[in-house]
């Protein structure tokens, strides 16, 4: 009998034994194509020797040194390389162990910045409906997914949630894309004014929404307007690129596609590519200098900040991406994946939308294409699809509650950057088989 506390007490998962490129192999030798990178994590696949060797080499030198006493060579080198490629005036890197920690760090830094900048009244955080920012209490409060928040609501701090930029389901029939983008961006200014223009500390959003909406990119011009509103009212812009960053959308940083830069940026998942748990919060020079000129102490911390082995892995991952120009490969492979998704499923009676960017794609399922009506949630379509795809050798990321945390179903695809066209075709074969098995006729 296992003594591991699993994600679901009534599921008996196979044991992952080995990895081979884009495949995970279980204890019985069955191969599964990792079509979602776990959760958009395994961007380099499961057997990258450069990263593995970097981890071994660092372990031979030093496994751990607490950042209360030391910095380390790999942490310094990784921070330098990130900042050399980062957008805007991002200048400092705070290393953590994952995405939720990065988001918690961003929220706390935003608050402390305003205190040390002489505006302690700035306390409100604004985020978006159907966002996902992590599972720790602060990150969960920032997230806008009703299902994930429901049972923990009494423990969550108050965060305002405005509309996402989700044009498939929420754009009016008589609205142009530009008008729609301006309307939903205007909700930010309206909420700032409602709360008090000098009381809002930050706005947080995912450049391309991941788990809860299924790879939804913004309409053109949306983030330009968001950046203008934040600047107008002195509100910090926090971009959560935990899932969509680190090359996943065809840009090293997802916000590069929007032509804007945040004040604080969160990354994880693809930074360690699954080889080590690591995340990071990047902040602007202005924010760092304000803390440095004030108390000089960010009142926050975790035991494994800047872990040398994790940093060595992240450094090897980033060098692999840059040396081999993997973001460009993601763009070309992503174009192929989009073409095949639209060719196979574009006219499917129960697929309402296919959207995404790079190697980050979502397919939304509907009971009726004309009305965009979701399936009844009692059908449990997403769960059935996940199970059927897995049985057919495909790891993908189906999610329920696409529209509002309860209604709607989608599947998220985020395959490794190294996937070949033939491997992507095979993954879509498995997905199509699973769909035929579980989607009602």
Residue, then its C-alpha position, 0 to 999 in steps of 0.5 A: x500500500x502506498x503512503x504517498x498522498x496523491x492528487x486524487x485518492x481514488x485514482x491509481x496512476x501508473x509509475x513513471x519509470x523513464x523518459x525518452x525525448x518527448x515521451x514518458x515511459x511507465x513501469x510496464x514499458x508503455x510510452x506516452x507522448x507528453x502533449x502538455x509538457x505535464x503542465x507546460x513544464x517539460x519544454x526540452x523533453x525528458x532526456x536532455x543530456x546538457x541539463x542533466x550534466x549541469x545538475x551533476x556537475x553542480x552537485x559535485x561542487x555544492x548542493x545547497x547554500x542558504x541565501x541568508x549567507x551566500x550567493x552562488x555562481x549559477x544563480x548569478x549567471x542565470x540572473x545575468x542571462x535572464x536580464x540580458x534577454x528580458x524586456x523593458x527595464x527589468x533588472x533584478x531576479x528573485x529566485x524561488x522554487x515554483x510559480x506560486x512562490x513567484x506570484x506570492x513574491x510579486x504581490x508582496x514586493x508590489x505592496x512593499x514598494x509602495x510603502x517604501x515609495x511613500x504611498x502606504x495607502x496602495x493596498x488593492x490588487x486587481x486581476x481577471x476572471x478565469x485567471x490562474x496564478x497558483x495555489x498558495x493562498x495569496x496566489x489563489x486569491x489573485x486567481x479568478x477561477x471560481x471552482x478553485x477558490x470556492x472552498x477556500x474563500x473564507x481564507x482569501x484576501x479581497x482581490x478585484x476581478x475584471x473581465x478577461x480578454x476572451x473574445x471567442x465567448x465574450x465579444x459582442x456580435x457587433x463589436x470589432x476586435x479593436x473595440x472589444x479589446x478597448x472595452x475590456x481594458x477599460x474595465x481596469x480603469x473603471x475599477x481603479x477609479x471605483x477603488x480609489x485612484x491612489x489605493x491600487x497597488x498592482x494589476x496582475x494578468x497572464x499574457x496568454x491565459x493558460x490552464x483556466x481558459x485554454x491558451x487564450x491570447x489577447x486581441x491586438x492593442x489590449x495590453x498597450x491600453x493596459x500598460x497606459x492605464x497602469x502608467x496613468x494611475x501609478x499602478x504596477x503591472x505584474x505579468x504572470x508568465x509562469x505557464x506561457x513564458x520561457x519560449x512557450x509562445x514563440x518568444x522567450x518572454x510572452x509579453x514581447x509579442x505585445x510590445x510592452x514590458x511589465x514592472x514585475x514578471x513571474x516565470x517558472x515551469x519552462x525555466x527548469x523544464x522539469x529538471x529541477x523545481x525553480x521559478x523567478x520573479x523579475x522586477x524593474x530597476x525602479x522597484x529594486x532601487x526604491x527598496x535598496x534606498x529604503x530599508x534595503x530588506x525585502x521582507x519575504x523569503x523561502x528556504x530554497x531561494x536561489x538553490x544552486x542545483x536548481x539555478x544550474x539546471x535553469x542556466x543550462x535550460x536557458x542556454x539550450x533555448x538561446x544557443x539553439x534558437x528554440x523560440x524560433x523553432x517553437x514558432x515554426x512548429x507552432x504554425x504546423x500544429x495550428x495548421x493541423x489542428x484547424x485541418x482536422x478539427x476546424x469544422x468539428x460539430x462540437x469544437x467551438x474555438x481553436x486558439x493559441x500561440x507558438x506551442x501553446x494551444x487550446x481547443x474549446x468544446x461546445x454542445x452547439x457551435x452556432x450558439x457557442x453553448x457549452x456541454x452540460x458540466x454533469x457530463x464530465x467531458x474534460x475528465x473523460x477526455x483526459x482519461x481516454x487520451x491517456x489510455x491511448x498514449x497521450x498526456x494532454x491537459x483537459x480542463x472543465x469550467x472554461x467559461x466561468x469555473x463551472x461550465x465549459x470544457x477545453x483541452x490545452x496542448x503544450x508539447x515539448x519544443x523538440x517535438x517533430x512534425x511526425x510526433x505532433x501528428x501522432x499526438x493529434x491521432x491520439x486526441x482524435x481517437x479520444x474525442x471520438x470515444x467520449x464526445x456525445x454524437 
